[in-house]
Amino acid sequence: MRERTNEVEVERDVKVTVSDGTVLLADVYHPVGIDDAPTILERTPYGRVNFASAMGPEFAARGYRYVLQACRGTDGSGGSHSYFAEAGDGRDTADCNRITHPKILRSRLQATRQAYGSPFRCPGFEGQPELER
């Protein structure tokens, strides 16, 4: 894994509107000075201030942008939560037309992760590239 070489900037409660109009909240960890950093997306129903939030500073310090999104119906995100209806929200979140944040639009999605069910892939992200080393 890359060395820690960057300062980290955090944005809380970044809104992502999915295709049915529901607003999902995310925390975004940016590596300072790298506008086109590759992006890692993680979605969780367990809250954004937990074990997963510790990963944000670590990845961002190593030059990756880390997006930690609260799943539908959890931690301030709209809608009702269902473990069986995550694929659509995952696909919508990865769609650059949904994430309107200017820094994220300039980056590329490098890896996805779900905080439950599968430690390496979000439903809906089959075929996504592996994390650059």
Protein Blocks (a to p, Z undefined) as FASTA:
>chain_A
ZZdfbdcdddehiacddfkopacdddddddehiakbccdddddfebjadfklmmmmmmmm
nopacdddddehiahiacjddfklmmmmmmmmmpmklmmcfklmmmccfbdcdfehiakb
cghiaoiacddZZ
